[in-house]
Amino acid sequence: MATETVAKPRTSARVGVQKFGTFLSGMIMPNIGAFIAWGLITALFIEKGWIPVAELGGFGTNAEGEPNGGIVGPMVTYLLPILIAYTGGRMVYDVRGGVVGAIATMGVIAGTDSPMFIGAMIMGPLGAWTMKQIDRLWDGKIRPGFEMLVNNFSAGIWGAVLALGGFYGLSYVVKWFTDRAGEVVEFLVNNGLLPLTSIFIEPAKVLFLNNAINHGVLTPLGIQQSLEQGKSILFLLEANPGPGLGILLAYMFFGRGAARASAPGAAIIHFLGGIHEIYFPYVLMKPILILAAIGGGMTGIATMAVTNSGLVAPAAPGSIIAVLAQTSRDSYVGVILAVVLATAVSFLIAAVILRTSKNKGEDDLSAATSRMEAMKGKKSSVSSALTGESAGGQVRAGAQAGTVLTRPVQNIVFACDAGMGSSAMGASVLRNKIKAAGFPDVKVTNSAIANLNDNYDVVVTHQDLTERAQPRTASAVHYSVDNFMNSPKYDEIVDLVRSSNSEGAASETGVTPDSGTTTEPAAGVQPAAAATTAAPAHGAHAAEPAPAAGGKAIDGQPVEGKGVLLRESVVLNGTATDRDAAIDEAGKLLLDRGAVDVSYVHAMHEREESVSTYMGSFLAIPHGTNDAKEHINHSAVSIIRYPEGIDWGGKQVKFVVGVAGINNEHLHILSSIAKIFTNKAQVAQLEEATTVDEVLELFGKVNA
């Protein structure tokens, strides 16, 4: 059974650094494809590339004697920083924040001749955050009809101000910092000290503190160096798979028990898949093995320094395939040697440690994994898969569970820190389970927590990360697991998918399309209504009491104030001819009742642009975004029928239900809607209804 839990808060300095690194990686990781594209173009077409093309590589002059611009330079100067800035801004303040952040970043790009990756990482989130604060100043105070004018001009004016500030101020600060950091790296290289960085990098990997170092410093500096020299050693300081491979090979030959049995599979995932966290539990079983990782890392860096080798772009993930794909044309020997020698040294040190130790590594990997959780505040689910441990993990509905499912589960996301390792593996496992259950159309994806939005039906996170994911996905049902790969509770999620996609199941499980609020049992709820909202298997509770449809009495008590569904909010013949007009028509009914202000109607459109509210059975339920709840004055539902149907993103819709809910007062209506629209006969009755009373009576019968 799913039980309600609250993840333990983690407020240590280590977790603070982890979160900072996660935010940085959240700006970089979604754009890795662009980095790879730039790296491939650079490796192929620059003057020292495999296929030198002056027009593409940007060297030499054209027939008129003018220097060739190429696409290598513009990509690294403009495209990549602006993508990073837009991504960072969108993480802070959605699309509006991304646009303002990109405008602001253009100022720092134009203010210097250096690639402004660090400037983009600053200006993108800063521009979005300041725009968000400015918007709050006049939120709800703009006269109707002037919202678009004010929003567009405020974004344009503030973006221009930030661009000027970046051009005249921040660009010089960032260039100074980049130059000084470059001098430090140059000093380390010239004095043969660069291998010493492994003393910090390898332990940081096990503690998951490497994102801040890798994406905050090494990647920007590496790109600058690659632009100037055609390659950079910095890209392989952290990504070299050799040290981890050596440790896993040592366990294969000299380990015992589960560690030895699982090491071959771990080595394949680590070396070919690039998921380095797979070897962390093996280090945690014998912490002294960190010396093997450090020794291997130092050897790899020294080898690249001696052979003057490097990559042209970041290798992400740290797979040998990605490493070789980004290797500079003149560096294959050095890079391969760096990986091989790092593996060999790491293997030898680890072998000596295992051979001379009384404990040969017989410890169960689940115990080591638990120690890793305590050290780094994050679960390595891939290692749990290799041990075959379920660890008794519970799938627990988080604080957002306990509402009414009015649509089939179609969108499931696995979330972790970076969104590329353990969550990707977990998503693959559950995707296969759901396909095997006969639901191939259910989308199962993975994401970094920093990139989550409120568009998912189900969110799966490690129990220590749930608290961080919930604010970003308040509408979703949250499942907290102790591992992503082989939790036995995946069967519960499959059952949820099966039941919610079956006729009549929407009233038996526990998700709501808009609010994600926790509902508690309360006195005065009609027994049948409570039954429709309860779903004990998923941690749901009964909805709180609310006015009945049409404002009728509940338990013999007259409804006071404003009901949720009133006669004047039901229209049998809508006049809209398309989706946007239908949203306006449903929103106007809510406006006319004073249930919402005009900003909520805009938010209904915003929500529709991000994810369709089409539910099936000719039904759409447009509602505002999670951030728009402050624009709701009281709960209300509007129902509009379109006998001829309208196009809703390629789907035919005959019934549009506008929803604005607070304090769960609208849940009994949503429960009725769910029951009706999963029953073909009752949908037919709605289509044939000739009076508003017939519609209200139908909802009343469902709740009776």
C-alpha positions as CSV (number, residue, x, y, z in Angstrom):
1,M,0.0,0.0,0.0
2,A,1.1,3.5,-0.6
3,T,1.6,5.5,2.5
4,E,2.0,9.2,2.9
5,T,5.5,10.4,3.9
6,V,7.6,13.5,4.0
7,A,11.2,13.3,2.9
8,K,13.7,14.2,5.5
9,P,15.0,17.7,5.0
10,R,18.7,18.0,4.2
11,T,20.2,21.4,4.9
12,S,23.9,20.6,5.2
13,A,26.5,22.6,3.2
14,R,27.1,19.5,1.1
15,V,23.5,19.4,0.0
16,G,23.7,23.1,-0.7
17,V,26.6,22.5,-3.0
18,Q,24.8,19.6,-4.6
19,K,21.7,21.8,-5.3
20,F,23.9,24.5,-6.8
21,G,25.6,21.9,-9.0
22,T,22.3,20.5,-9.9
23,F,21.1,23.9,-11.0
24,L,24.2,24.4,-13.1
25,S,23.9,21.0,-14.7
26,G,20.2,21.8,-15.4
27,M,21.3,24.6,-17.6
28,I,23.9,22.5,-19.4
29,M,22.5,19.0,-19.7
30,P,19.4,19.8,-21.9
31,N,21.8,21.5,-24.4
32,I,24.4,18.7,-24.6
33,G,23.1,17.9,-28.0
34,A,24.0,21.4,-29.2
35,F,27.5,21.0,-27.6
36,I,27.9,17.7,-29.4
37,A,26.9,19.3,-32.7
38,W,29.4,22.1,-32.2
39,G,32.1,19.6,-31.2
40,L,31.5,17.4,-34.3
41,I,31.5,20.5,-36.7
42,T,34.7,21.7,-35.0
43,A,36.4,18.3,-35.2
44,L,35.5,18.0,-38.9
45,F,35.8,21.4,-40.5
46,I,38.3,23.6,-38.6
47,E,41.8,24.1,-40.1
48,K,43.2,21.2,-38.1
49,G,40.1,19.1,-38.5
50,W,39.4,15.8,-40.4
51,I,37.9,17.6,-43.4
52,P,39.1,21.3,-43.3
53,V,36.5,23.5,-45.0
54,A,37.4,27.2,-44.8
55,E,33.8,28.4,-45.2
56,L,32.6,26.2,-42.4
57,G,35.6,26.2,-40.1
58,G,36.1,30.0,-40.2
59,F,39.7,30.2,-41.4
60,G,41.3,31.7,-44.4
61,T,39.7,34.3,-46.7
62,N,37.1,34.1,-49.4
63,A,37.4,35.1,-53.1
64,E,37.0,38.7,-52.2
65,G,39.8,38.5,-49.7
66,E,37.5,38.8,-46.7
67,P,38.0,36.5,-43.7
68,N,35.6,33.5,-43.6
69,G,33.2,33.6,-40.7
70,G,32.2,30.0,-40.7
71,I,29.7,28.5,-38.2
72,V,32.1,27.2,-35.5
73,G,32.7,30.6,-34.1
74,P,29.1,31.9,-34.2
75,M,27.8,28.7,-32.6
76,V,30.1,28.9,-29.6
77,T,29.8,32.7,-29.3
78,Y,26.1,33.1,-29.7
79,L,24.1,29.8,-30.0
80,L,25.5,27.9,-27.0
81,P,25.5,30.8,-24.4
82,I,22.0,31.9,-25.5
83,L,20.7,28.3,-25.2
84,I,22.2,28.0,-21.7
85,A,20.7,31.4,-20.7
86,Y,17.3,30.6,-22.0
87,T,17.3,27.2,-20.3
88,G,18.4,28.8,-17.0
89,G,15.8,31.5,-17.3
90,R,13.0,29.1,-18.1
91,M,13.9,27.0,-15.0
92,V,13.3,30.1,-12.9
93,Y,10.3,31.7,-14.6
94,D,9.1,29.6,-17.5
95,V,9.2,30.8,-21.0
96,R,9.0,34.5,-20.0
97,G,12.0,34.1,-17.8
98,G,13.9,32.3,-20.6
99,V,13.3,35.1,-23.1
100,V,14.4,37.9,-20.7
101,G,17.4,35.8,-19.7
102,A,18.4,35.4,-23.3
103,I,18.0,39.1,-24.0
104,A,20.2,39.9,-21.0
105,T,22.8,37.5,-22.0
106,M,23.2,39.1,-25.4
107,G,24.7,42.1,-23.6
108,V,27.5,40.1,-22.0
109,I,28.1,38.3,-25.3
110,A,28.5,41.5,-27.2
111,G,30.6,43.1,-24.5
112,T,33.6,40.9,-24.9
113,D,35.3,38.6,-27.5
114,S,35.3,35.6,-25.2
115,P,32.6,32.9,-25.1
116,M,30.3,34.0,-22.3
117,F,29.2,30.7,-20.8
118,I,29.7,31.8,-17.2
119,G,28.0,35.1,-18.2
120,A,25.0,33.1,-19.6
121,M,24.8,31.0,-16.4
122,I,24.6,34.3,-14.4
123,M,22.4,36.5,-16.7
124,G,19.9,33.8,-17.6
125,P,18.6,33.0,-14.1
126,L,19.2,36.6,-12.9
127,G,17.1,38.0,-15.7
128,A,14.3,35.6,-15.1
129,W,14.3,36.1,-11.3
130,T,14.3,39.9,-11.5
131,M,11.5,39.8,-14.2
132,K,9.5,37.6,-11.9
133,Q,9.9,40.1,-9.0
134,I,8.9,43.0,-11.3
135,D,5.8,41.2,-12.5
136,R,4.7,40.8,-8.9
137,L,4.6,44.5,-8.4
138,W,1.6,45.0,-10.7
139,D,0.1,41.5,-10.5
140,G,-3.7,41.8,-10.6
141,K,-3.5,45.6,-11.0
142,I,-3.5,45.8,-14.8
143,R,-6.8,47.0,-16.4
144,P,-8.5,44.3,-18.5
145,G,-7.4,44.5,-22.1
146,F,-3.9,45.9,-21.4
147,E,-2.3,42.7,-20.0
148,M,-0.5,41.8,-23.3
149,L,0.7,45.4,-23.8
150,V,2.1,45.6,-20.3
151,N,3.6,42.1,-20.3
152,N,5.4,42.5,-23.6
153,F,6.7,46.0,-23.0
154,S,7.9,45.2,-19.4
155,A,9.8,42.2,-20.7
156,G,11.3,44.2,-23.5
157,I,12.3,47.2,-21.4
158,W,13.7,45.1,-18.6
159,G,15.5,42.8,-21.0
160,A,17.1,45.9,-22.7
161,V,18.2,47.3,-19.3
162,L,19.8,44.0,-18.4
163,A,21.5,43.7,-21.8
164,L,23.0,47.2,-21.3
165,G,24.1,46.3,-17.8
166,G,25.7,43.1,-19.1
167,F,27.4,45.0,-21.9
168,Y,28.9,47.7,-19.8
169,G,29.5,45.8,-16.5
170,L,29.1,42.1,-16.1
171,S,31.0,41.2,-19.3
172,Y,34.2,42.7,-18.0
173,V,33.7,41.0,-14.6
174,V,33.2,37.6,-16.2
175,K,36.0,38.1,-18.6
176,W,38.3,39.0,-15.7
177,F,37.2,35.9,-13.8
178,T,37.6,33.7,-16.9
179,D,41.1,35.1,-17.6
180,R,42.2,34.5,-14.0
181,A,40.8,31.0,-13.9
182,G,42.5,30.3,-17.3
183,E,45.8,31.5,-15.8
184,V,45.4,29.1,-12.9
185,V,44.8,26.2,-15.2
186,E,47.8,27.3,-17.4
187,F,49.9,27.5,-14.2
188,L,48.9,24.0,-13.2
189,V,49.6,22.6,-16.7
190,N,53.0,24.4,-17.1
191,N,54.1,23.2,-13.7
192,G,52.9,19.6,-14.0
193,L,50.4,20.1,-11.2
194,L,47.1,19.5,-13.1
195,P,47.0,15.8,-12.1
196,L,46.6,16.9,-8.5
197,T,43.1,18.0,-9.3
198,S,42.1,14.4,-9.1
199,I,42.6,14.6,-5.3
200,F,39.5,16.8,-5.3
201,I,37.5,15.6,-8.3
202,E,37.4,11.8,-7.6
203,P,36.0,12.2,-4.0
204,A,33.7,14.8,-5.3
205,K,32.2,12.4,-7.8
206,V,31.3,9.9,-5.0
207,L,29.8,12.7,-3.0
208,F,27.9,14.1,-6.1
209,L,29.6,17.5,-5.7
210,N,31.2,17.3,-9.1
211,N,28.4,19.1,-11.0
212,A,29.3,22.4,-9.6
213,I,33.0,21.9,-10.5
214,N,32.4,20.3,-13.9
215,H,29.6,22.5,-15.3
216,G,30.4,25.7,-13.3
217,V,34.1,25.9,-14.1
218,L,35.6,23.1,-16.2
219,T,33.2,23.2,-19.1
220,P,33.2,27.0,-19.7
221,L,37.0,27.1,-19.4
222,G,37.4,24.0,-21.6
223,I,35.3,25.6,-24.3
224,Q,37.4,28.7,-24.2
225,Q,40.5,26.6,-24.5
226,S,39.0,24.5,-27.3
227,L,38.1,27.6,-29.2
228,E,41.7,28.9,-29.0
229,Q,43.6,25.6,-29.4
230,G,41.1,23.3,-31.0
231,K,41.0,21.0,-28.0
232,S,41.0,21.0,-24.2
233,I,42.3,18.6,-21.5
234,L,39.7,20.0,-19.1
235,F,36.9,18.0,-20.7
236,L,38.4,14.7,-19.5
237,L,39.4,15.6,-16.0
238,E,36.1,14.3,-14.6
239,A,34.7,12.2,-17.6
240,N,37.5,9.7,-17.9
241,P,35.9,6.3,-17.3
242,G,39.3,4.6,-16.6
243,P,39.4,5.1,-12.8
244,G,36.0,3.5,-12.1
245,L,36.6,0.7,-14.6
246,G,39.8,-0.2,-12.9
247,I,38.0,-0.6,-9.5
248,L,35.3,-2.7,-11.0
249,L,37.9,-5.0,-12.7
250,A,39.6,-5.4,-9.4
251,Y,36.3,-6.6,-7.8
252,M,35.8,-9.0,-10.8
253,F,39.2,-10.7,-10.0
254,F,39.7,-10.2,-6.3
255,G,36.3,-9.5,-4.8
256,R,33.8,-12.0,-3.4
257,G,30.1,-12.6,-3.0
258,A,27.6,-10.2,-4.5
259,A,30.3,-7.6,-5.3
260,R,32.3,-9.9,-7.5
261,A,29.1,-11.3,-9.2
262,S,27.7,-7.9,-10.1
263,A,31.0,-6.2,-11.1
264,P,31.0,-7.3,-14.7
265,G,27.5,-5.9,-15.4
266,A,28.5,-2.7,-13.5
267,A,31.6,-2.4,-15.7
268,I,29.6,-2.6,-18.9
269,I,27.1,0.1,-17.7
270,H,30.0,2.3,-16.5
271,F,32.3,2.0,-19.5
272,L,29.8,1.9,-22.4
273,G,26.8,3.6,-20.8
274,G,28.8,6.3,-19.1
275,I,26.9,6.1,-15.8
276,H,29.8,6.5,-13.4
277,E,27.7,6.4,-10.3
278,I,27.5,2.6,-10.8
279,Y,30.9,2.1,-9.1
280,F,30.3,4.4,-6.1
281,P,28.9,1.6,-3.8
282,Y,32.0,-0.5,-4.6
283,V,34.1,2.3,-3.3
284,L,31.9,2.8,-0.2
285,M,32.2,-0.9,0.7
286,K,35.9,-0.1,1.2
287,P,36.4,3.7,1.4
288,I,40.2,3.3,1.0
289,L,39.5,2.5,-2.6
290,I,39.1,6.2,-3.2
291,L,42.9,6.1,-3.5
292,A,42.6,3.8,-6.5
293,A,40.3,6.3,-8.2
294,I,42.6,9.2,-7.4
295,G,45.6,7.3,-8.6
296,G,43.9,6.4,-11.9
297,G,42.6,9.9,-12.3
298,M,46.0,11.4,-11.8
299,T,47.6,9.0,-14.3
300,G,45.0,9.8,-16.9
301,I,45.5,13.5,-16.6
302,A,49.3,13.2,-16.6
303,T,49.1,11.1,-19.8
304,M,47.0,13.6,-21.6
305,A,49.3,16.5,-20.4
306,V,52.4,14.6,-21.7
307,T,50.8,13.7,-25.0
308,N,49.2,17.2,-25.4
309,S,45.8,15.5,-25.9
310,G,42.3,16.7,-25.4
311,L,38.7,16.7,-26.5
312,V,37.0,19.3,-28.7
313,A,33.8,19.4,-26.6
314,P,32.3,17.9,-23.4
315,A,31.8,14.2,-23.3
316,A,28.4,13.6,-21.7
317,P,27.7,11.1,-20.4
318,G,31.2,9.8,-19.6
319,S,31.0,6.8,-21.9
320,I,34.1,5.7,-23.9
321,I,31.9,6.2,-27.0
322,A,31.2,9.8,-26.1
323,V,34.8,10.4,-25.2
324,L,36.1,9.0,-28.5
325,A,33.4,10.9,-30.5
326,Q,34.7,14.2,-29.0
327,T,38.4,13.5,-29.2
328,S,40.5,15.9,-31.2
329,R,41.9,14.5,-34.5
330,D,45.5,14.6,-33.2
331,S,44.6,13.2,-29.7
332,Y,43.3,9.7,-30.2
333,V,46.6,8.0,-29.1
334,G,46.8,10.2,-26.0
335,V,43.2,9.9,-25.0
336,I,43.1,6.1,-25.5
337,L,46.3,5.9,-23.5
338,A,44.9,8.1,-20.8
339,V,41.9,5.8,-20.4
340,V,43.9,2.6,-20.6
341,L,46.6,3.7,-18.1
342,A,44.1,5.2,-15.8
343,T,42.3,1.9,-15.8
344,A,45.5,0.0,-15.2
345,V,46.7,2.1,-12.3
346,S,43.3,2.1,-10.7
347,F,43.1,-1.7,-11.1
348,L,46.5,-2.3,-9.6
349,I,45.9,-0.1,-6.5
350,A,42.5,-1.6,-6.0
351,A,43.8,-5.1,-6.5
352,V,46.5,-4.6,-3.8
353,I,43.9,-3.1,-1.4
354,L,41.5,-6.0,-1.9
355,R,44.2,-8.7,-1.8
356,T,45.8,-7.4,1.4
357,S,42.5,-6.7,3.2
358,K,40.8,-9.1,5.5
359,N,37.5,-8.1,4.0
360,K,37.6,-9.1,0.3
361,G,34.4,-7.2,-0.5
362,E,31.8,-9.8,0.7
363,D,29.6,-7.1,2.1
364,D,26.2,-6.9,0.5
365,L,26.0,-4.0,-1.9
366,S,22.7,-2.8,-0.4
367,A,24.6,-1.9,2.8
368,A,27.2,0.0,0.8
369,T,24.5,1.8,-1.1
370,S,22.9,2.8,2.2
371,R,26.2,4.3,3.3
372,M,26.4,6.1,0.0
373,E,23.0,7.7,0.6
374,A,24.2,8.9,4.0
375,M,27.3,10.4,2.5
376,K,25.9,12.1,-0.6
377,G,22.2,12.6,0.1
378,K,21.2,10.8,-3.1
379,K,20.5,7.2,-4.1
380,S,22.4,5.4,-6.8
381,S,19.6,3.3,-8.1
382,V,21.6,1.6,-10.8
383,S,23.8,-0.1,-8.3
384,S,20.7,-1.3,-6.5
385,A,19.7,-3.0,-9.7
386,L,22.9,-4.9,-10.0
387,T,22.8,-6.2,-6.4
388,G,19.2,-7.5,-7.0
389,E,18.1,-5.7,-3.9
390,S,14.6,-4.3,-3.5
391,A,15.7,-3.0,-0.1
392,G,12.2,-3.1,1.0
393,G,11.5,0.1,-0.8
394,Q,8.1,1.5,-0.4
395,V,6.3,3.5,-3.1
396,R,4.8,6.3,-1.1
397,A,2.4,8.9,-2.3
398,G,3.8,12.2,-1.4
399,A,2.1,15.2,0.1
400,Q,0.3,15.9,-3.2
401,A,-1.6,12.6,-3.3
402,G,-5.2,12.1,-2.5
403,T,-7.4,13.7,-5.2
404,V,-9.7,12.6,-7.9
405,L,-8.5,11.1,-11.2
406,T,-10.4,12.7,-14.1
407,R,-8.1,11.5,-16.9
408,P,-6.0,8.4,-17.7
409,V,-2.4,8.4,-16.7
410,Q,-0.5,9.3,-19.8
411,N,2.7,11.1,-18.7
412,I,5.1,9.6,-16.1
413,V,8.5,11.2,-15.3
414,F,11.4,9.9,-13.3
415,A,13.4,12.7,-11.7
416,C,16.9,12.8,-10.2
417,D,19.7,15.3,-9.8
418,A,21.1,15.5,-13.4
419,G,18.3,13.6,-15.2
420,M,20.7,11.4,-17.2
421,G,21.8,8.5,-15.0
422,S,19.7,6.6,-12.6
423,S,16.4,8.2,-13.6
424,A,17.0,7.2,-17.3
425,M,17.6,3.6,-16.2
426,G,14.5,3.6,-14.0
427,A,12.3,5.1,-16.8
428,S,13.5,2.4,-19.2
429,V,12.5,-0.3,-16.7
430,L,9.0,1.0,-16.0
431,R,8.5,1.9,-19.7
432,N,9.0,-1.8,-20.6
433,K,6.7,-2.9,-17.8
434,I,3.9,-0.6,-18.9
435,K,4.3,-1.7,-22.5
436,A,4.2,-5.3,-21.5
437,A,0.9,-4.5,-19.6
438,G,-0.6,-3.3,-22.9
439,F,-0.2,0.5,-22.6
440,P,2.5,1.5,-25.2
441,D,1.1,5.0,-25.5
442,V,1.8,5.9,-21.9
443,K,4.8,8.2,-22.0
444,V,7.6,7.5,-19.5
445,T,10.4,10.0,-19.5
446,N,13.2,11.1,-17.2
447,S,14.3,14.6,-16.2
448,A,16.5,16.6,-13.9
449,I,14.5,17.9,-10.9
450,A,15.5,21.4,-11.9
451,N,13.8,20.9,-15.3
452,L,10.5,19.6,-13.9
453,N,7.2,21.4,-14.7
454,D,3.6,20.9,-13.6
455,N,2.6,18.9,-16.7
456,Y,3.0,15.3,-15.4
457,D,0.4,12.8,-14.1
458,V,2.9,10.8,-12.0
459,V,6.3,11.7,-10.7
460,V,8.7,9.1,-9.4
461,T,11.7,10.3,-7.2
462,H,14.0,8.9,-4.7
463,Q,12.6,9.3,-1.2
464,D,15.3,11.9,-0.4
465,L,14.5,14.0,-3.4
466,T,10.7,14.0,-3.3
467,E,10.5,17.2,-1.2
468,R,12.5,19.0,-3.8
469,A,10.3,17.7,-6.7
470,Q,6.9,18.3,-5.2
471,P,6.8,22.1,-5.5
472,R,7.6,21.9,-9.2
473,T,4.9,19.2,-9.9
474,A,2.1,20.0,-7.5
475,S,-0.6,18.6,-9.8
476,A,1.0,15.1,-10.0
477,V,0.8,12.0,-7.9
478,H,4.3,11.5,-6.3
479,Y,5.8,8.1,-5.7
480,S,8.9,8.0,-3.5
481,V,11.0,4.9,-3.9
482,D,14.3,3.9,-2.5
483,N,15.7,2.8,-5.8
484,F,14.7,3.4,-9.4
485,M,15.7,0.1,-11.1
486,N,13.9,-2.8,-9.5
487,S,11.4,-1.5,-6.9
488,P,8.6,-4.1,-6.5
489,K,6.3,-1.1,-6.1
490,Y,6.5,-0.5,-9.9
491,D,3.7,-3.0,-10.1
492,E,1.5,-0.5,-8.2
493,I,2.2,2.2,-10.7
494,V,1.4,-0.3,-13.5
495,D,-1.9,-1.1,-11.7
496,L,-2.6,2.7,-11.5
497,V,-2.0,3.0,-15.2
498,R,-4.2,0.0,-16.0
499,S,-7.1,1.2,-13.7
500,S,-7.0,4.8,-14.8
501,N,-7.0,3.8,-18.5
502,S,-9.9,1.4,-18.0
503,E,-13.6,2.4,-18.1
504,G,-14.8,3.6,-14.8
505,A,-11.4,3.8,-13.3
506,A,-11.2,7.6,-13.1
507,S,-13.4,7.6,-10.1
508,E,-11.4,4.9,-8.3
509,T,-7.9,6.3,-8.2
510,G,-6.5,9.5,-7.0
511,V,-5.4,12.3,-9.3
512,T,-6.8,15.7,-10.1
513,P,-5.9,17.7,-13.2
514,D,-5.3,21.0,-11.7
515,S,-4.6,21.5,-8.1
516,G,-2.7,18.7,-6.6
517,T,-3.9,19.6,-3.2
518,T,-4.1,17.1,-0.3
519,T,-7.6,16.3,0.7
520,E,-8.6,15.1,4.1
521,P,-11.7,13.2,5.3
522,A,-14.2,15.6,6.7
523,A,-17.6,15.5,8.3
524,G,-20.5,16.2,6.1
525,V,-19.3,14.5,3.0
526,Q,-21.9,12.4,1.3
527,P,-20.9,8.7,1.6
528,A,-21.0,8.1,-2.1
529,A,-19.1,11.2,-2.9
530,A,-16.4,10.2,-0.4
531,A,-16.3,6.8,-2.0
532,T,-15.6,8.3,-5.4
533,T,-12.7,10.2,-4.1
534,A,-11.1,7.6,-1.9
535,A,-8.3,5.5,-3.2
536,P,-6.5,3.8,-0.3
537,A,-4.2,1.9,-2.5
538,H,-2.6,5.2,-3.6
539,G,-2.7,7.1,-0.4
540,A,-5.8,9.1,-1.3
541,H,-8.4,10.5,1.1
542,A,-11.9,11.7,0.8
543,A,-12.6,15.2,-0.4
544,E,-13.7,17.9,1.9
545,P,-17.4,18.9,1.8
546,A,-18.5,21.3,-0.9
547,P,-21.7,22.7,-2.2
548,A,-23.7,20.4,-4.4
549,A,-24.3,20.8,-8.1
550,G,-26.9,23.5,-8.8
551,G,-26.6,24.8,-5.3
552,K,-28.8,22.1,-3.8
553,A,-28.7,21.1,-0.1
554,I,-26.2,18.7,1.3
555,D,-27.4,16.4,4.2
556,G,-30.4,18.6,4.5
557,Q,-28.5,21.8,5.0
558,P,-29.0,24.6,2.6
559,V,-26.0,25.8,0.6
560,E,-24.9,29.2,1.6
561,G,-22.9,31.6,-0.5
562,K,-21.7,30.6,-4.0
563,G,-22.0,27.0,-5.2
564,V,-19.4,25.3,-7.3
565,L,-21.7,24.5,-10.2
566,L,-24.7,26.8,-10.7
567,R,-27.4,26.9,-13.3
568,E,-26.0,30.0,-15.0
569,S,-22.7,28.2,-15.5
570,V,-24.1,25.6,-17.7
571,V,-24.5,26.3,-21.5
572,L,-26.0,23.8,-23.8
573,N,-25.0,25.4,-27.1
574,G,-21.6,27.1,-27.0
575,T,-20.8,29.6,-29.7
576,A,-17.0,29.1,-29.9
577,T,-15.6,27.5,-33.0
578,D,-12.1,26.6,-31.9
579,R,-10.1,25.7,-28.8
580,D,-8.9,29.2,-27.7
581,A,-12.4,30.7,-28.1
582,A,-13.9,27.8,-26.1
583,I,-11.4,28.5,-23.3
584,D,-12.4,32.1,-23.3
585,E,-16.1,31.1,-23.2
586,A,-15.6,28.8,-20.3
587,G,-13.4,31.3,-18.5
588,K,-16.0,34.1,-19.1
589,L,-18.5,32.1,-17.2
590,L,-16.1,31.8,-14.3
591,L,-15.4,35.6,-14.6
592,D,-19.1,36.5,-14.6
593,R,-19.5,34.7,-11.3
594,G,-16.6,36.5,-9.8
595,A,-14.9,33.2,-9.2
596,V,-11.6,34.3,-10.8
597,D,-10.0,37.4,-12.2
598,V,-8.9,37.9,-15.8
599,S,-5.4,36.7,-15.1
600,Y,-6.7,33.2,-14.4
601,V,-8.3,33.0,-17.8
602,H,-4.9,33.9,-19.3
603,A,-3.4,31.2,-17.2
604,M,-5.9,28.7,-18.7
605,H,-4.5,29.5,-22.1
606,E,-1.0,29.2,-20.8
607,R,-1.7,25.8,-19.3
608,E,-3.2,24.6,-22.6
609,E,-0.1,25.7,-24.5
610,S,2.1,23.6,-22.2
611,V,-0.1,20.5,-22.1
612,S,-3.5,19.7,-23.6
613,T,-6.4,19.3,-21.1
614,Y,-8.2,17.0,-23.5
615,M,-9.4,14.0,-21.5
616,G,-11.0,11.8,-24.0
617,S,-14.7,11.0,-24.5
618,F,-15.2,14.4,-26.2
619,L,-14.2,16.1,-22.9
620,A,-11.7,18.9,-22.2
621,I,-11.1,20.4,-18.8
622,P,-9.2,23.7,-19.2
623,H,-7.8,25.2,-16.0
624,G,-5.1,27.6,-14.9
625,T,-1.5,26.8,-14.1
626,N,-0.4,26.0,-10.6
627,D,0.9,29.6,-10.2
628,A,-2.5,31.0,-11.1
629,K,-4.2,29.8,-7.9
630,E,-3.8,33.2,-6.4
631,H,-6.2,34.5,-9.0
632,I,-9.1,32.3,-7.8
633,N,-11.6,34.0,-5.5
634,H,-13.7,31.0,-4.9
635,S,-14.2,27.5,-6.4
636,A,-16.4,27.2,-9.5
637,V,-17.0,25.0,-12.5
638,S,-18.5,25.9,-15.8
639,I,-19.9,23.4,-18.4
640,I,-20.4,24.2,-22.1
641,R,-21.7,21.8,-24.7
642,Y,-20.8,22.1,-28.4
643,P,-23.2,19.8,-30.2
644,E,-21.3,19.9,-33.5
645,G,-17.9,19.5,-31.8
646,I,-14.8,21.7,-32.0
647,D,-11.2,20.9,-32.8
648,W,-9.0,20.6,-29.7
649,G,-5.5,20.0,-30.9
650,G,-6.6,17.4,-33.4
651,K,-9.2,15.9,-31.1
652,Q,-13.0,16.4,-31.3
653,V,-14.4,18.0,-28.1
654,K,-18.1,18.4,-27.4
655,F,-17.9,19.3,-23.7
656,V,-15.7,21.9,-22.2
657,V,-15.5,22.1,-18.4
658,G,-13.8,25.2,-17.0
659,V,-12.3,24.5,-13.5
660,A,-11.2,26.8,-10.8
661,G,-10.7,25.2,-7.4
662,I,-9.5,26.0,-4.0
663,N,-9.8,24.1,-0.7
664,N,-11.0,21.0,-2.6
665,E,-14.5,22.4,-3.0
666,H,-14.7,21.5,-6.6
667,L,-13.6,17.9,-6.2
668,H,-17.1,16.4,-5.9
669,I,-18.0,17.9,-9.3
670,L,-14.8,16.5,-10.8
671,S,-15.7,13.2,-9.4
672,S,-19.1,13.3,-11.1
673,I,-17.5,14.4,-14.3
674,A,-15.1,11.5,-14.1
675,K,-17.9,9.0,-13.6
676,I,-20.0,10.4,-16.3
677,F,-17.3,10.6,-19.0
678,T,-16.1,7.1,-18.4
679,N,-19.6,5.8,-19.0
680,K,-20.7,5.9,-22.6
681,A,-24.4,5.7,-21.8
682,Q,-24.2,8.8,-19.5
683,V,-22.1,10.7,-22.1
684,A,-24.9,9.9,-24.6
685,Q,-27.5,11.3,-22.1
686,L,-25.5,14.5,-21.9
687,E,-25.4,14.8,-25.7
688,E,-29.1,14.4,-25.8
689,A,-30.0,16.7,-22.9
690,T,-32.4,19.5,-23.9
691,T,-32.4,21.5,-20.7
692,V,-29.9,22.6,-18.1
693,D,-32.0,20.8,-15.4
694,E,-31.3,17.5,-17.2
695,V,-27.5,18.2,-16.9
696,L,-27.7,19.1,-13.3
697,E,-30.0,16.1,-12.5
698,L,-27.5,13.8,-14.2
699,F,-24.7,15.0,-11.9
700,G,-27.0,14.8,-8.9
701,K,-27.8,11.1,-9.7
702,V,-24.1,10.3,-9.9
703,N,-23.4,11.8,-6.5
704,A,-26.5,10.2,-4.9
